[in-house]
Each structure stands twice: as structure tokens, then as C-alpha cells.
């Protein structure tokens, strides 16, 4: 019921967990009929596929035929979910572990830098979640635990994805992956909690209180990790090797790898991550300054592309306001204000040479990566 889109939807309705309005279709005509009923924009999600294969957004009727055909072909059971798109909503993930005694722990919360519309494997992600209010987090946490406990006789690791309306804090469930996934690997690295190892032991009958956390040695696996640092993951794309490939990011994963950076603050971690991409970027501070004017840049950043984070910085360098950028991209203002800090320090540094640089400014620059 986790992989089959219709069974998942029915299960969520039965549990009382909100989901986006949707219907499943097993043929092109069925899909077309549902699309007209639900209205645009839509998301096509094929059943039993990984990495978003065959999925995509449909903004109007002209894009529907191609998207439906692609989705039905990609699904091994020729089934797609036709779902109303929640564009502009925030995306969050929770990593959980459950044992045979029905004990559940939340290992990590992950927030997507990009709003809904970009595959989580193609999105810049931050752990722990930065812009989540305590009320919304507790609601997500309780919902995820309820979903995991209702999975049946299952012990091991699980990943739950939610979408959150930034204006009303309404949440909807997107999917649940009852297995150790790509996100689990990131959460393990981010927290130092060996999710795959513990999940394997839980699957053969151990309980969380019986297992020691092998990293810290002093606590059991029942203790939830608490982070006093920030993790930023940035995907790595290779569009230069695939000439003619569409570099717009969507529901199908296009990245070929990723980098992960650790810092005391988001600014430090994002600078380190950009530096590690091996694409000649020297942190976020420099990636071949864009020759585009303000209007062109604002138009460019509306579409999610691999270099959007560098162009956001260009916008701020040109003096475009955080509110204008947030409106154009749907990216949370908190992240944009953090990038603004980097811009402000860079402008301040330009006033000095290496010999007369104030020590306090140098310290500030170091703190922000």
C-alpha cells in the first residue's frame, strides 16, 4: 500500500491524514477524464517507479497527452495517479525507526530548500528543518508515527514525505517509503546515527532499547539525535555531458550525485557545499557572475534550474529585495535572508585590501563560511 498510489491514497483517507485531491487511471481516456474533473495544474505520478521516473507536471491541456502516455508506459502495472499540484508549498521529510514492540523514534527532519515541484533527489536539502514551527513539527511527527504504526507488522527504517502550506500550515502526506532509502543515507551521515545497521537489527527482532548507539556508545538506539550544527546537501548535475538535455528540474530526478557539508550555520554549510561541487565555484561567493539584467534574472529564477542558488545570490547583489525573490521562486524568506548575509559580508570585504582587513570582519567572514 506504500508503492501503489491508489492504495496509499485510500489508506491515508482511512487514517484521517490529508492528501491532495487525486484519482488513479489505468488508461489514457480515464486519465484525461480525471484531469478535466480535478483541474490544472496537475501532477502525474506513476505507480511502482523509483526516482520519479515517468512523473511530471501538467500546467494545461496541451501538456496532458504526452505526460499521461509517458507515465502509463513507465509504470510496470500501467497505473498513474492524477493529482492536483500543490505548487509553492514547502516539502519536508522525516526519517523514522520502529521496532517489534511498536516503539518509534524520529531520527532526523529534512527540509527542501526548493518548494514542491522539484524531485527531492534534485532539491537542495537542509537538516535539521530550519523554517518549521513547533506546532507544525509536532503535527508532522504525530502523523508520521501514526502512519508507520499502521503499516502492519513492520520493523525497520521508514521515510515519510509531507507538504506544508506556508500560509496556513496545513499539511498533506505525499508518500511513505518503508525501507532504507537515499534519504536515510543522508540522515545517517547528517546525524551520525547508523540507520541501515540499526534497521537491519530491528528487522530480525531486536528492540530499540536493547541496541546501543555504536557512535556515542553511552546511549541506547532509543535516543533521538539532537543536532547543534547544520547539514546542507546540494545535488551534482552533469548537463554538460548530455548535450541537448533539458536542464529544468522537475519530478524526474536528473542529478548524478550530491555533496554534503557540515557547518555551525546554514551560511557556512552552504558555502562549503558549493565549494565541493567541483564546477569551479568558490563557495556561493562566486560562480561566473551572471551578465543578465535584473528583469532577466527575476524571470530566470522562476524556473528551478541547477544553478538557481548562484543566480539568487546575483539577484541580491543587484539589490533585488528578498520579498521580490521569494514571490518569484516560492523559496522561504529565511533562506534568502541567510544568503543576503553572505552578500553583505562580500560587499564589506570589497572595501579592504589583505593588509588593512579588520580582524572582526575576517572573523565574521569565517563564521559565514
Secondary structure, 3 states (H helix, E strand, C coil): CCCCHHHHHHHHHHHCCCCCCEEEECCHHHHHHHHHHHCCCEEEEECCCCCCCCCEEECCHHHHHHHHHHHHHHCCCCCEEEEECCCCCEEEEEEEEECCCCCEEEEEEEEECCCCCCCCCCCCEEECCCCCCHHHHHHHHHHHHHHHHCCCCCCEEEEEEEEECCCCCCEEEEEEECCCCHHHHHHHHHHCCCHHHHHHHHHCCCCCCCCECCCCCCCECCCCCCCCCEEEEEEECCCCCCCCCCCECCCCCCCCEEEEEEECCHHHHHHHHHHCCCCCCECCCECCCCCCCHHHHHHHCCCCECCHHHHHHHHHHCCCCHHHHHHHHCCCHHHHHHHHHHHHHHHHHCCCCCCCCCHHHHHHHHHCC
